[in-house]
Amino acid sequence: MTTTGNNMASKKNFAVKAFLLTAVFILLPVFAQCSQLVKNAAVLLPAGSKVKFNWIIPPAEVKDKGAGIIFKMDGSGNIWLGRDGKYVLNPNKNYMFGIDRQYDDFVLTEKGSLYFAAKGYLGYIPPVKNNGTDTGIHPFQPIAKLPVNECRLYSGAGNVIYVSGKNPDNGRYEVFTAAGENVTRDKNDGMKMVYKKLFSAGNKISAAAGDGKTTFIAMDKLVVSSVTGLDKAEGFFKHSKETITGLAYDINAGIFYCTAKGVGYAGKNGSTEFLAVSNPSIALSGGKLYVYIPAETAVVQVENISDFKGYALK
């Protein structure tokens, strides 16, 4: 990796640090290509690879454990960080806000629609108008009751939203789609969303990704694929050692995964783990992969991800 814009990379990312510590921030966006990865992190790529790594938020000078932070991306390359089930920070647009109900998770569609899972409901908040520090609390507006308990939300390609959780009636874990265009206004019931169940299993689901037609679902070390209209799921990838903690899908590149020890790519011909780092979170936006590194309160951007399809995978 080459080095560019070191003067920008050297600026303190005090916005994210302040967000983690006090939920008050000021941020100047930072974009600089990595000169090296942080301690205990390594890139593993074949010679001649076109894949590039860039710091979007460089490692914090004062270390803080970013545990408990929810990391998401929208379709425009904006980073969204959730904290304490109460606040949300958008460092790209330089603002932070809170909501008046404890949330369990949130998700953004490619078009930037923002939804929260809170107290058994899927909902949203009215648009945050001011760009700047906003310590005000915004009202949660429920749309529809969530279809399962212990819900987690995942973004798919386009406006697809995946919902996963535990069915309280039978104890099974299930995945649903809730596409953005299915949000409608009913004269009697107000806003509502139509859920479509895709998958059910006895094992806990740790992640889901896809385009609404083909869906990838992670359970323990296994990733399965499920095609809408076919009443079955097939094994797609199994990690030899680690539990899959996250998935991200790009229509052109394919499926990426993360574990407690790194980030990898899985294709029809096999898989490759190309980034060794502790407890990462991943998301895709605009054909680029983004990796959140909690121990460094940092975000790395990975470019030219379609290049992974041409590798001789193991």
C-alpha positions in Angstrom: 0.0 0.0 0.0 1.2 3.5 -0.8 0.9 6.6 1.3 -1.0 9.8 0.4 -2.3 12.7 2.4 -0.4 11.8 5.6 -1.1 15.3 6.9 -4.8 14.5 6.8 -4.3 11.1 8.3 -2.4 12.6 11.2 -5.4 14.8 12.2 -7.0 13.4 15.3 -10.4 11.7 14.7 -11.6 13.4 17.9 -15.2 13.3 16.7 -15.5 9.6 16.9 -13.5 9.5 20.1 -15.8 12.1 21.7 -18.8 10.2 20.5 -17.6 7.1 22.2 -16.8 8.9 25.4 -19.3 11.6 25.8 -21.8 11.5 22.8 -20.7 15.1 21.9 -18.6 15.7 18.8 -17.0 17.9 16.2 -15.5 16.2 13.1 -13.5 17.0 10.1 -13.8 14.2 7.4 -10.6 12.4 6.9 -9.6 10.5 3.8 -6.1 9.1 3.5 -4.7 5.9 2.0 -3.2 3.5 4.6 0.5 3.5 4.9 0.4 0.5 7.2 -2.2 -1.3 9.1 -2.5 -1.1 12.9 -0.7 -3.3 15.4 -2.1 -6.9 15.3 -3.7 -6.4 11.9 -2.4 -7.6 8.5 -3.4 -7.6 4.9 -3.0 -10.9 3.0 -3.3 -10.4 -0.8 -1.6 -12.0 -3.8 1.1 -10.2 -5.7 -0.4 -7.8 -8.3 -3.7 -7.4 -6.5 -5.7 -4.4 -7.6 -7.4 -4.2 -4.2 -6.6 -1.0 -2.3 -7.1 0.0 1.4 -7.8 3.6 2.5 -8.3 5.0 6.0 -11.7 6.8 6.1 -11.4 7.3 9.9 -7.8 6.6 10.9 -6.8 4.9 14.1 -7.4 7.1 17.2 -4.3 8.5 18.9 -5.9 7.8 22.3 -7.1 4.2 22.2 -10.6 3.4 23.4 -12.5 0.1 23.2 -15.3 0.7 20.6 -17.2 -2.3 21.8 -21.0 -1.9 21.7 -20.9 0.4 18.7 -23.3 -0.5 15.9 -21.6 0.2 12.5 -23.7 0.8 9.3 -23.3 2.4 5.9 -25.8 4.0 3.6 -25.7 3.9 -0.2 -23.8 7.2 -0.5 -20.7 6.2 1.4 -21.8 7.8 4.7 -20.8 6.1 7.9 -23.4 5.7 10.7 -22.4 4.7 14.2 -24.9 3.8 16.9 -24.1 4.1 20.6 -25.9 2.9 23.8 -29.1 2.2 21.9 -29.8 5.9 22.2 -27.6 8.0 19.9 -26.5 7.9 16.2 -23.5 9.6 14.7 -23.0 10.5 11.0 -19.4 11.7 10.8 -19.5 12.4 7.1 -22.3 15.0 7.5 -21.1 16.2 10.8 -24.0 15.6 13.1 -25.3 13.4 15.9 -28.8 12.8 17.2 -30.7 10.7 19.8 -34.1 9.1 19.8 -36.6 8.9 22.6 -36.8 5.1 22.7 -34.1 2.5 23.4 -33.3 0.8 20.1 -31.9 -2.6 19.5 -30.6 -2.1 16.0 -30.9 0.2 13.0 -30.4 -0.1 9.2 -30.1 2.1 6.2 -31.2 1.4 2.6 -29.1 2.3 -0.4 -31.2 5.4 -0.8 -30.6 6.5 2.7 -33.9 5.6 4.4 -33.2 5.0 8.1 -35.1 2.4 10.2 -34.9 1.4 13.8 -35.9 -1.8 15.7 -37.1 -0.6 19.1 -39.4 -2.2 21.8 -40.8 -4.7 19.3 -41.5 -2.3 16.5 -39.9 -1.2 13.3 -39.9 2.5 12.9 -38.2 5.7 11.9 -37.6 9.3 13.2 -38.5 12.5 11.4 -35.7 14.0 9.3 -32.9 15.6 11.3 -32.7 19.1 9.8 -29.7 20.7 11.3 -26.1 19.8 10.3 -24.0 20.1 13.4 -24.0 18.8 16.9 -27.6 17.9 17.8 -27.9 16.6 21.3 -31.7 16.8 21.1 -33.8 13.6 21.3 -36.1 12.9 18.3 -39.4 11.0 18.5 -39.5 7.4 17.4 -42.4 6.8 14.9 -43.4 3.1 14.8 -44.4 1.7 11.4 -45.2 -2.0 12.2 -44.7 -4.6 14.9 -41.7 -6.7 14.3 -42.4 -10.3 13.2 -40.0 -12.0 15.7 -38.2 -11.3 19.0 -34.5 -10.4 19.5 -34.6 -8.7 16.1 -31.6 -7.6 14.1 -31.7 -5.5 10.9 -29.5 -5.9 7.8 -29.3 -3.9 4.6 -29.5 -5.7 1.2 -28.9 -4.5 -2.3 -31.2 -1.7 -3.4 -33.9 -1.0 -0.8 -34.1 -4.5 0.6 -34.2 -4.8 4.4 -33.6 -8.1 6.2 -35.0 -8.8 9.6 -33.9 -11.8 11.7 -34.9 -13.0 15.1 -36.4 -15.7 17.2 -40.0 -16.9 16.8 -41.5 -16.9 20.3 -44.0 -19.6 19.4 -41.7 -22.4 18.2 -38.2 -21.2 19.3 -36.8 -21.2 15.8 -34.7 -18.4 14.2 -36.2 -16.8 11.1 -35.2 -14.3 8.3 -37.7 -12.0 6.6 -37.5 -9.3 3.9 -39.1 -6.0 4.3 -38.4 -4.0 1.1 -38.6 -0.2 1.3 -41.3 -0.1 -1.4 -43.6 -2.2 0.8 -43.9 0.6 3.3 -47.5 1.9 2.7 -50.0 4.1 4.5 -53.2 2.4 5.4 -56.3 4.6 6.1 -57.1 2.7 9.3 -53.8 1.4 10.6 -51.4 4.2 9.6 -48.0 3.1 8.4 -47.4 -0.6 7.9 -44.7 -2.9 6.4 -45.3 -6.3 4.8 -42.8 -9.0 5.9 -42.0 -12.1 3.8 -40.5 -15.0 5.6 -37.5 -16.5 3.7 -35.8 -18.9 6.1 -36.2 -20.8 9.3 -33.7 -22.8 11.3 -33.0 -24.2 14.8 -29.6 -22.5 15.0 -29.2 -18.8 15.9 -28.7 -16.5 12.9 -25.8 -14.1 13.1 -26.1 -12.2 9.8 -28.0 -12.0 6.5 -27.2 -10.3 3.2 -28.4 -10.4 -0.4 -30.6 -8.8 -3.0 -34.0 -10.0 -1.9 -34.0 -12.8 -4.4 -30.9 -14.6 -3.3 -30.2 -14.4 0.4 -27.1 -15.5 2.3 -27.6 -16.4 5.9 -24.9 -17.1 8.5 -25.3 -19.6 11.4 -22.2 -20.5 13.5 -19.4 -21.3 11.0 -21.8 -21.9 8.1 -23.3 -19.6 5.4 -26.2 -20.9 3.4 -27.9 -19.4 0.3 -31.7 -19.3 -0.1 -33.4 -18.4 -3.4 -36.9 -16.8 -3.3 -39.4 -19.2 -4.7 -37.4 -22.3 -3.9 -38.4 -24.1 -0.7 -34.8 -25.0 0.3 -31.5 -23.6 1.3 -28.1 -24.8 0.2 -24.7 -24.7 1.9 -22.6 -21.9 0.4 -19.5 -21.6 2.6 -18.2 -23.1 5.8 -15.4 -21.5 7.8 -12.9 -24.0 9.0 -12.4 -22.5 12.5 -14.4 -19.4 13.3 -18.0 -18.4 13.8 -19.3 -16.0 11.1 -20.3 -12.7 12.7 -21.2 -10.5 9.7 -22.0 -10.6 6.0 -22.0 -8.0 3.2 -23.2 -8.6 -0.4 -22.3 -6.7 -3.6 -24.1 -7.6 -6.8 -20.9 -7.5 -8.8 -18.3 -8.8 -6.4 -20.3 -11.3 -4.3 -20.3 -12.1 -0.6 -17.9 -10.9 2.1 -17.8 -12.2 5.7 -16.2 -11.4 9.0 -15.3 -13.4 12.1 -13.8 -12.4 15.4 -10.4 -12.6 13.8 -10.7 -11.2 10.3 -12.5 -10.4 7.1 -12.8 -12.6 4.0 -14.4 -13.2 0.7 -16.4 -16.4 -0.3 -17.1 -17.4 -3.9 -18.2 -20.4 -5.8 -14.6 -21.5 -6.1 -13.7 -21.2 -2.5 -12.8 -18.5 0.0 -9.9 -16.2 1.0 -9.3 -14.3 4.3 -7.6 -11.1 3.3 -7.6 -9.0 6.5 -6.6 -10.2 9.9 -8.0 -7.9 12.6 -9.9 -8.4 15.8 -13.7 -8.1 16.0 -14.4 -6.2 12.8 -17.8 -5.2 11.4 -18.3 -4.9 7.7 -20.7 -3.0 5.3 -20.8 -2.3 1.6 -21.6 1.0 -0.2 -21.1 2.1 -3.8 -19.2 -1.0 -4.7 -16.7 -0.6 -1.9 -16.3 -2.6 1.3 -16.0 -0.8 4.7 -14.4 -2.3 7.8 -14.9 -0.9 11.3 -12.1 -1.8 13.7 -13.4 -1.3 17.2 -10.1 -1.4 19.1 -8.8 1.5 17.0 -12.2 3.3 16.5 -11.2 3.3 12.9 -12.8 2.6 9.5 -11.0 1.2 6.5 -12.3 1.4 2.9 -11.5 -1.5 0.5 -11.6 -0.6 -3.2 -11.6 -2.8 -6.4 -13.4 -5.6 -4.5 -14.5 -7.3 -7.7 -10.8 -8.3 -8.1 -11.5 -11.0 -5.4 -13.5 -13.0 -8.0 -10.4 -13.7 -10.0 -8.3 -15.0 -7.2 -7.3 -18.7 -7.0 -9.3 -19.4 -3.8 -8.7 -22.2 -1.4 
